[in-house]
Amino acid sequence: MTAPTQGAPTPQEENHSAEENDVTGATVWLTGLPSAGKTTIAYALADRLRAAGRRVEVLDGDEIREFLSAGLGFSREDRHTNVQRIAFVAELLASHGVLALVPVIAPYADSRDAVRKRHQAAGTTYVEVHVATPVDVCSVRDVKGLYAKQAAGEISGLTGVDDPYEEPEAPDLRIESQDQTVQESAAALHALLTERGLA
């Protein structure tokens, strides 16, 4: 019996590597208005997935703005650039077996279409979730005080108020967060991912 060459993987190691490579990554993009609940749902889902041993990263829109897209404004062009940068990172993670949860507004349909096409071209799974909380509910929640600032004239260009939000026509899942708890919303998304072999 010939001993394995030094440095070559043993059959057991090869099997382990194959199992790791079989883990399907995906980008799960949660789009919706400011204060719709996107980030809260994403973190609740991440906790649930990690508890089951899944590799997960949440690409928080505010953190991306601070570290990856610093210097970009909120013009249509800058918003598009920001979304495409996030899509690049998400697809890279997903291609390595990570579930990338992306709670980012992405207000324009053409930007979201470009994200989907990037993933399709790479053969990487992409799931679009519309957190379809109505603007009147979001403005009451007003987690970051943006709606109050807009109403006071301190800011302009607020998505869904004085800047457009183009709703997805056919998302993979639509969540009505005003009608259920955060955990129920996360469970609905978890059920979809399980159904598709991603959770």
C-alpha positions, -999 to +999 in steps of 0.1 A: +000+000+000+015+033-011+016+060+016+000+093+006+024+119-008+034+144+019+013+175+015-014+158-005-049+157+011-060+124+025-094+110+013-110+121+046-097+157+041-109+157+005-144+146+016-144+173+043-133+199+017-160+188-007-187+190+020-176+226+027-177+234-010-212+220-012-225+247+011-245+270-010-241+307-004-266+334-014-272+371-013-305+379+004-313+416-003-339+432+019-352+464+002-377+488+016-382+523+029-362+539+058-374+524+091-393+496+073-375+470+096-350+457+071-320+457+094-339+444+124-352+415+105-318+408+090-301+406+124-329+384+138-326+360+109-288+360+112-290+350+148-313+321+139-291+310+111-259+312+131-275+291+159-280+264+132-243+266+123-247+286+091-221+312+080-238+346+078-227+382+073-250+412+075-239+440+053-254+469+071-261+499+049-250+525+074-217+507+080-211+504+042-218+541+038-192+549+065-164+526+054-169+515+018-188+544+003-175+573+023-177+604+001-208+593-019-238+615-016-275+607-023-279+616-059-293+589-081-258+582-095-242+579-061-270+557-048-265+534-078-227+533-072-233+525-035-257+496-043-233+481-069-204+482-044-225+464-019-235+439-045-199+432-054-191+424-017-222+404-012-217+382-043-181+376-033-192+364+001-220+343-013-197+327-039-177+314-009-206+297+008-217+326+030-253+338+034-250+376+028-279+394+043-282+429+028-307+453+045-302+482+021-329+505+006-317+502-031-346+525-042-342+522-080-354+492-100-325+495-125-300+493-097-316+462-083-318+446-117-281+452-121-275+434-088-296+405-099-277+403-133-243+404-115-254+373-095-269+355-125-237+361-145-216+346-116-240+317-111-246+329-075-280+326-058-299+359-053-330+364-032-349+397-033-371+405-003-394+435-002-400+447+034-432+465+023-439+486+054-461+516+044-445+551+046-470+562+072-459+534+095-422+540+088-426+577+096-441+569+130-413+544+138-387+569+125-358+550+140-331+575+129-352+606+130-351+611+093-387+617+087-388+643+115-358+660+099-374+660+065-406+674+079-387+702+096-369+710+064-335+700+077-329+673+050-342+666+016-341+636-007-357+612+018-366+580+000-403+575-002-411+611+008-394+636-016-372+611-034-386+581-054-388+545-042-396+521-070-412+490-054-401+456-066-427+442-090-420+405-083-398+400-052-391+365-040-409+374-007-429+404+004-430+410+042-457+432+057-437+440+089-465+462+103-487+431+106-463+408+124-435+407+149-398+408+140-395+371+148-425+363+126-409+382+097-376+365+102-393+331+104-411+338+071-378+346+054-361+316+071-389+293+057-382+306+022-345+300+025-352+265+039-375+257+010-347+267-014-321+247+003-302+278+016-309+275+054 
